[in-house]
Amino acid sequence: MADMTVEDWGELASMVDGPKRNGPIVLQFGSQACVLCPEASQRLHKLMTTHHFEWHYMDATLSQLAEELEVTKLPAIAVIHSADRYTVYQQLRDDDVDKAIASECQPRFVLDADF
């Protein structure tokens, strides 16, 4: 996970539509006050081993992007395939993060050592 340094949607759109990526950008919005945000982070960390996506974090209280994407309920993620194809998931609970990633991101091909 990397902290996102883009300031607004225009910068993010040019980043997303730039060089070919191996999966969408998953932008996680959280805050220090959000008690459910650490669980969302743990789930995203685990899902990075099973699905193709690039994960970034933004503090929703400081982010202009959170305002532009109308993020009002944390934890939240935006799954961004391109500037005109994205989905924002908010107020994520339990396995909502898993479901969002499974529906938006391609699974990784993982060979198990036990075969």
C-alpha positions in Angstrom: 0.0 0.0 0.0 1.2 3.5 -0.8 -0.1 6.8 0.3 -1.6 8.6 -2.7 -0.2 12.0 -3.5 -2.5 13.2 -6.2 -4.6 16.3 -5.3 -7.7 15.9 -7.4 -9.7 13.8 -9.9 -7.9 15.3 -12.9 -4.5 14.1 -11.7 -5.9 10.7 -10.7 -7.6 10.3 -14.1 -4.4 11.0 -16.0 -2.6 8.5 -13.7 -5.2 5.8 -14.3 -5.4 6.3 -18.1 -1.6 6.4 -18.3 0.7 3.3 -18.8 -1.0 -0.1 -18.8 -1.6 -1.4 -15.3 -2.2 -4.9 -14.0 -5.6 -4.3 -12.6 -7.5 -1.3 -11.3 -6.4 1.3 -8.7 -8.1 0.7 -5.4 -8.1 3.9 -3.4 -8.9 3.4 0.2 -10.3 6.3 2.2 -10.0 6.2 6.0 -9.1 8.4 9.0 -7.4 8.1 12.3 -10.8 8.3 14.1 -12.3 5.5 12.0 -12.3 2.4 14.2 -13.4 0.1 11.3 -10.7 1.3 8.9 -7.9 -1.0 10.2 -10.0 -4.1 9.4 -10.5 -2.8 5.8 -6.8 -2.3 5.5 -6.1 -5.8 6.7 -8.5 -7.3 4.2 -7.1 -5.3 1.3 -3.6 -6.4 2.3 -4.7 -10.0 2.2 -6.6 -9.5 -1.1 -3.5 -8.2 -2.8 -2.1 -11.7 -2.7 -5.2 -13.1 -4.5 -6.4 -10.4 -6.9 -4.8 -7.9 -9.3 -5.0 -4.3 -8.2 -2.9 -1.4 -7.1 -3.7 -0.2 -3.6 -3.4 3.4 -2.3 -4.6 5.1 0.9 -5.9 8.6 1.5 -7.0 10.3 4.7 -10.6 11.2 3.9 -10.4 14.2 6.3 -7.7 15.8 4.2 -8.5 14.6 0.7 -10.1 16.7 -2.0 -10.7 13.5 -3.9 -12.9 12.2 -1.1 -15.0 15.3 -1.5 -15.1 15.0 -5.3 -16.1 11.3 -5.1 -18.7 12.2 -2.4 -17.2 9.9 0.2 -19.2 10.4 3.4 -19.1 7.1 5.2 -15.9 5.2 6.2 -14.3 2.9 5.6 -14.6 3.5 1.8 -12.8 2.4 -1.3 -12.9 3.6 -4.9 -12.1 0.9 -7.5 -10.9 2.9 -10.5 -10.5 1.1 -13.9 -10.4 4.3 -15.9 -11.5 8.0 -15.7 -15.0 7.0 -16.8 -15.3 3.6 -15.2 -15.1 3.5 -11.4 -17.2 2.5 -8.4 -17.2 4.0 -4.9 -18.1 1.6 -2.0 -18.8 3.2 1.4 -19.6 2.2 4.9 -17.8 -1.2 4.4 -18.5 -3.8 7.0 -17.5 -7.4 7.6 -16.7 -9.0 4.2 -17.9 -6.0 2.1 -14.3 -5.3 1.1 -13.8 -8.9 -0.1 -17.0 -8.8 -2.1 -16.1 -5.5 -3.8 -12.6 -6.7 -4.8 -13.9 -10.0 -6.0 -16.5 -8.3 -8.2 -14.1 -5.7 -9.6 -10.6 -7.3 -9.8 -9.3 -10.3 -11.7 -8.0 -13.1 -9.4 -4.3 -13.9 -9.5 -3.1 -17.3 -10.7 -1.6 -18.8 -7.6 0.1 -22.2 -7.6 -0.1 -24.0 -4.4 3.0 -25.9 -3.1 0.8 -28.8 -2.3 -0.2 -30.4 -5.7 
